């Protein structure tokens, strides 16, 4: 089995070797810029790790893995534009470094480039690869739409929120894993277990991200704590705060919704209610349940258990992160 560190090294090397020579250069400079900003490269790594469970020649799956990484960065580019975010990974976002129109068009070019990389799959696997990728891409668009709609709604349920993060975050992780299984000729049963493993670990990952935004250490989290609270983001924590609060607590929450005045006071007031309702522990229990579900799908794979060690290692790294 190829070690996780070696997989990441090969992915980074391959990302750096991607060349976008099509004219005009001004269309592709933001693409190269976006990919150069780095990131954890988790999605392509998951594809290669899933492939490596069944076959050794991970280079055979690299183009498809890179296609997922280009696509993921495309979604971030357009998300930043929609959110009017100024910074991504410590650098100006594309619409700030260039302009909004460039961000739209260069993002579109990234989407097309991701399909071009996917199309390098061999003929035997091309249709299932493209079918899964297209289904995933449409799902992510649906998740983003839900996320935008939730901004203007105060009645979002926990079930709706879970479905939104399933589409926006988890399906791409699941797709990455199943892609590796498809390319390696795994059984349909194993491919589905890897997909469901990705869904569960993706939900756990996003719920942990919500938790870190409130309770993380800003020195290691990489951004200021309380950003979701300031934006009135409908997270698992806020939804359950409204659901479980008494009249007095609800009145406090409603008073702070829609205002950005006194940001530190708002963060402190809302966090105080989270503490009173023990929502940190509730979130941790939900995260632990999804993680256990993910591990059960991994254990169900019909392969030697030693071949699951790298995926298990990465799963624990993801869930024990502080940033």
C-alpha positions as CSV (number, residue, x, y, z in Angstrom):
1,X,0.0,0.0,0.0
2,X,1.2,3.5,-0.9
3,X,1.6,5.7,2.2
4,X,-0.6,8.8,2.5
5,X,2.3,11.2,2.5
6,X,3.6,9.6,-0.8
7,X,0.1,9.9,-2.3
8,X,-0.1,13.6,-1.4
9,X,3.5,14.1,-2.8
10,X,2.5,12.6,-6.2
11,X,-0.7,14.6,-6.3
12,X,1.1,17.9,-5.6
13,X,3.6,17.1,-8.3
14,X,0.8,16.3,-10.8
15,X,-1.1,19.5,-9.9
16,X,2.0,21.5,-10.5
17,X,2.5,19.8,-13.9
18,X,-1.0,20.7,-15.1
19,X,-0.6,23.1,-18.1
20,X,-3.3,25.3,-19.4
21,X,-1.9,26.5,-22.7
22,X,-5.2,27.3,-24.5
23,X,-5.4,31.0,-25.5
24,X,-6.1,33.5,-24.2
25,X,-3.7,33.3,-21.3
26,X,-5.8,35.8,-19.3
27,X,-8.6,33.1,-19.1
28,X,-6.3,30.5,-17.6
29,X,-4.0,32.6,-15.3
30,X,-6.6,32.6,-12.6
31,X,-7.0,28.8,-13.0
32,X,-3.3,28.3,-12.4
33,X,-3.4,30.8,-9.5
34,X,-6.3,29.0,-7.8
35,X,-4.6,25.6,-8.0
36,X,-1.4,27.1,-6.7
37,X,-3.0,28.2,-3.5
38,X,-2.7,24.6,-2.2
39,X,-5.2,22.9,0.1
40,X,-5.3,19.5,1.7
41,X,-5.9,17.6,-1.6
42,X,-8.1,15.2,0.2
43,X,-10.5,14.5,-2.6
44,X,-7.9,13.2,-5.1
45,X,-6.1,11.4,-2.3
46,X,-9.3,9.6,-1.5
47,X,-9.6,8.5,-5.1
48,X,-6.1,7.1,-5.1
49,X,-6.4,5.5,-1.7
50,X,-9.6,3.7,-2.7
51,X,-8.0,2.6,-6.0
52,X,-4.9,1.4,-4.1
53,X,-7.1,-1.0,-2.0
54,X,-7.5,-3.1,-5.1
55,X,-4.6,-2.2,-7.4
56,X,-1.1,-0.9,-7.0
57,X,-0.6,1.4,-10.1
58,X,-2.1,4.5,-8.6
59,X,-0.8,6.6,-11.5
60,X,-3.5,5.0,-13.7
61,X,-6.1,6.9,-11.6
62,X,-4.3,10.2,-11.4
63,X,-6.0,12.0,-14.2
64,X,-9.5,11.3,-12.8
65,X,-8.2,12.3,-9.3
66,X,-6.9,15.6,-10.7
67,X,-10.2,16.2,-12.4
68,X,-11.9,16.0,-9.0
69,X,-9.3,18.5,-7.5
70,X,-9.8,20.9,-10.4
71,X,-13.6,20.7,-10.0
72,X,-13.4,21.2,-6.2
73,X,-11.3,24.3,-6.7
74,X,-13.8,25.5,-9.3
75,X,-16.6,25.3,-6.7
76,X,-14.5,27.3,-4.2
77,X,-13.8,30.0,-6.8
78,X,-17.5,30.5,-7.5
79,X,-18.4,30.1,-3.8
80,X,-16.0,32.9,-2.9
81,X,-17.6,35.1,-5.5
82,X,-21.1,34.4,-4.2
83,X,-20.0,34.9,-0.6
84,X,-18.1,38.1,-1.6
85,X,-15.1,36.6,0.3
86,X,-11.8,38.5,0.0
87,X,-9.4,35.9,1.0
88,X,-8.8,32.2,0.3
89,X,-6.0,30.3,2.0
90,X,-4.4,33.6,2.9
91,X,-4.4,35.0,-0.6
92,X,-6.8,37.3,-2.4
93,X,-9.7,35.5,-4.0
94,X,-9.9,35.5,-7.8
95,X,-12.7,38.1,-8.0
96,X,-10.5,40.4,-5.8
97,X,-7.2,39.8,-7.6
98,X,-9.0,40.2,-11.0
99,X,-12.7,40.9,-11.1
100,X,-16.1,39.2,-10.9
101,X,-16.5,38.5,-14.6
102,X,-13.0,36.9,-14.7
103,X,-14.0,34.7,-11.7
104,X,-17.1,33.5,-13.5
105,X,-15.5,32.8,-16.8
106,X,-12.3,31.2,-15.4
107,X,-14.4,29.1,-13.1
108,X,-16.4,27.9,-16.0
109,X,-13.1,27.0,-17.7
110,X,-12.1,25.0,-14.6
111,X,-15.3,23.0,-14.8
112,X,-14.7,22.2,-18.4
113,X,-11.0,21.3,-17.7
114,X,-12.2,18.9,-15.0
115,X,-14.4,17.1,-17.5
116,X,-11.4,17.0,-19.9
117,X,-9.4,15.2,-17.2
118,X,-12.2,12.9,-16.4
119,X,-12.5,12.0,-20.1
120,X,-9.0,10.5,-19.9
121,X,-10.4,7.4,-18.2
122,X,-10.1,4.3,-20.3
123,X,-13.1,3.3,-22.5
124,X,-14.2,0.6,-20.1
125,X,-14.7,3.0,-17.2
126,X,-15.5,6.2,-19.0
127,X,-19.3,6.0,-18.9
128,X,-19.6,5.1,-15.2
129,X,-17.0,7.7,-14.3
130,X,-18.7,10.5,-16.2
131,X,-22.2,9.4,-15.0
132,X,-21.0,9.6,-11.3
133,X,-19.2,12.8,-11.8
134,X,-22.2,14.5,-13.5
135,X,-24.6,13.3,-10.8
136,X,-22.2,14.6,-8.2
137,X,-21.7,18.0,-9.8
138,X,-25.5,18.5,-10.1
139,X,-25.9,17.5,-6.4
140,X,-23.3,20.0,-5.3
141,X,-25.2,22.8,-7.2
142,X,-28.3,21.7,-5.4
143,X,-26.5,21.9,-2.0
144,X,-25.2,25.4,-2.8
145,X,-28.8,26.5,-3.8
146,X,-30.1,25.2,-0.5
147,X,-27.3,27.0,1.4
148,X,-28.3,30.3,-0.3
149,X,-32.0,29.8,0.4
150,X,-31.3,29.0,4.1
151,X,-29.8,32.5,4.4
152,X,-33.3,34.0,4.3
153,X,-35.1,31.3,6.2
154,X,-35.5,31.0,10.0
155,X,-37.3,27.7,10.0
156,X,-34.6,25.4,8.6
157,X,-34.8,22.0,10.2
158,X,-32.0,19.8,11.3
159,X,-33.0,17.3,8.6
160,X,-32.8,20.0,5.9
161,X,-29.4,21.1,7.1
162,X,-28.0,17.6,7.0
163,X,-29.3,17.2,3.5
164,X,-27.7,20.5,2.5
165,X,-24.3,19.5,3.8
166,X,-24.6,16.0,2.3
167,X,-25.0,17.6,-1.1
168,X,-22.6,20.5,-0.7
169,X,-19.7,18.6,1.0
170,X,-20.2,14.9,1.5
171,X,-21.2,13.8,-2.0
172,X,-17.8,14.9,-3.5
173,X,-15.9,12.9,-0.9
174,X,-18.1,9.9,-1.6
175,X,-17.7,10.4,-5.4
176,X,-13.9,10.5,-5.0
177,X,-13.9,7.2,-3.2
178,X,-16.3,5.5,-5.5
179,X,-14.3,6.8,-8.5
180,X,-11.2,4.9,-7.2
181,X,-13.3,1.8,-6.7
182,X,-14.7,2.0,-10.3
183,X,-11.3,2.5,-11.9
184,X,-9.9,-0.4,-9.9
185,X,-12.7,-2.8,-10.9
186,X,-14.0,-3.3,-7.4
187,X,-17.3,-5.0,-6.9
188,X,-20.5,-2.9,-7.0
189,X,-21.0,-3.8,-3.4
190,X,-17.6,-2.6,-2.3
191,X,-18.0,0.6,-4.5
192,X,-21.3,1.4,-2.7
193,X,-19.7,0.8,0.8
194,X,-16.9,3.2,-0.1
195,X,-19.5,5.7,-1.3
196,X,-21.5,5.5,1.9
197,X,-18.3,5.7,3.9
198,X,-17.6,9.0,2.1
199,X,-21.1,10.3,2.8
200,X,-20.8,9.5,6.5
201,X,-17.3,10.9,6.9
202,X,-18.2,14.0,4.9
203,X,-21.2,14.7,7.3
204,X,-18.9,14.2,10.3
205,X,-16.3,16.5,8.8
206,X,-18.7,19.3,8.1
207,X,-20.3,19.1,11.5
208,X,-16.9,19.2,13.0
209,X,-16.1,22.3,10.9
210,X,-19.3,24.0,12.4
211,X,-18.1,23.1,15.9
212,X,-14.6,24.4,15.3
213,X,-16.0,27.7,14.1
214,X,-17.4,28.2,17.6
215,X,-15.1,26.3,19.9
216,X,-11.9,26.0,17.9
217,X,-8.6,27.7,18.7
218,X,-8.2,30.6,16.2
219,X,-4.4,30.0,16.3
220,X,-4.8,26.6,14.7
221,X,-8.3,26.9,13.1
222,X,-6.9,29.3,10.5
223,X,-9.6,31.9,10.8
224,X,-11.4,33.9,13.4
225,X,-13.8,32.1,15.7
226,X,-17.5,32.9,15.5
227,X,-17.8,33.7,11.8
228,X,-20.9,31.5,11.4
229,X,-22.5,33.3,14.3
230,X,-21.8,36.7,12.9
231,X,-23.3,35.7,9.5
232,X,-26.4,34.0,11.1
233,X,-25.4,30.8,9.3
234,X,-27.9,28.1,9.8
235,X,-25.6,25.5,11.3
236,X,-26.4,22.4,13.3
237,X,-25.7,24.5,16.4
238,X,-27.9,27.4,15.6
239,X,-30.8,25.2,14.4
240,X,-30.7,23.2,17.6
241,X,-30.3,26.4,19.7
242,X,-33.7,27.6,18.4
243,X,-35.2,24.2,18.7
244,X,-34.2,23.6,22.3
245,X,-34.2,27.1,23.8
246,X,-36.7,28.4,26.3
247,X,-38.6,31.6,25.7
248,X,-35.9,33.8,27.3
249,X,-33.1,32.2,25.3
250,X,-35.1,32.4,22.1
251,X,-35.7,36.1,22.7
252,X,-31.9,36.6,23.0
253,X,-31.2,34.7,19.9
254,X,-33.8,36.5,17.9
255,X,-32.5,39.9,19.1
256,X,-29.1,39.1,17.7
257,X,-30.2,37.7,14.4
258,X,-29.7,40.1,11.5
259,X,-27.4,42.5,13.3
260,X,-23.6,42.8,12.9
261,X,-23.2,45.5,15.5
262,X,-20.9,44.6,18.5
263,X,-19.6,41.4,16.9
264,X,-17.7,40.1,19.9
265,X,-20.7,40.7,22.1
266,X,-22.9,38.8,19.7
267,X,-20.5,35.8,19.5
268,X,-20.3,35.7,23.3
269,X,-24.1,35.9,23.8
270,X,-24.9,33.2,21.2
271,X,-22.1,30.9,22.4
272,X,-23.4,31.3,26.0
273,X,-26.7,29.9,24.9
274,X,-24.9,27.1,23.1
275,X,-23.2,26.3,26.4
276,X,-26.4,26.5,28.4
277,X,-28.0,24.0,26.0
278,X,-24.9,21.7,26.0
279,X,-24.9,21.9,22.2
280,X,-21.2,21.2,22.0
281,X,-21.7,17.8,23.4
282,X,-24.8,17.2,21.2
283,X,-22.7,18.0,18.1
284,X,-19.9,15.8,19.3
285,X,-22.3,12.9,19.7
286,X,-23.6,13.4,16.2
287,X,-20.1,13.6,14.8
288,X,-19.2,10.4,16.7
289,X,-22.3,8.6,15.3
290,X,-21.5,9.5,11.7
291,X,-17.8,8.5,12.2
292,X,-18.9,5.1,13.6
293,X,-21.2,4.7,10.6
294,X,-18.3,5.5,8.2
295,X,-16.1,2.9,9.9
296,X,-18.8,0.2,9.6
297,X,-18.9,0.7,5.8
298,X,-15.1,0.5,5.7
299,X,-15.2,-2.7,7.7
300,X,-17.8,-4.2,5.3
301,X,-15.4,-4.1,2.4
302,X,-14.4,-7.6,1.2
303,X,-10.6,-7.0,1.2
304,X,-7.8,-7.8,3.5
305,X,-8.0,-5.5,6.6
306,X,-4.4,-4.4,6.3
307,X,-5.4,-2.7,3.0
308,X,-7.7,-0.3,4.9
309,X,-5.0,1.0,7.2
310,X,-4.2,4.1,5.1
311,X,-7.9,5.1,4.8
312,X,-8.4,4.6,8.5
313,X,-5.3,6.7,9.3
314,X,-6.6,9.6,7.1
315,X,-10.1,9.3,8.6
316,X,-8.7,9.7,12.1
317,X,-6.5,12.6,10.9
318,X,-9.6,14.4,9.5
319,X,-11.6,13.9,12.6
320,X,-8.9,14.8,15.1
321,X,-8.0,18.0,13.3
322,X,-7.9,21.4,15.0
323,X,-8.1,23.4,11.8
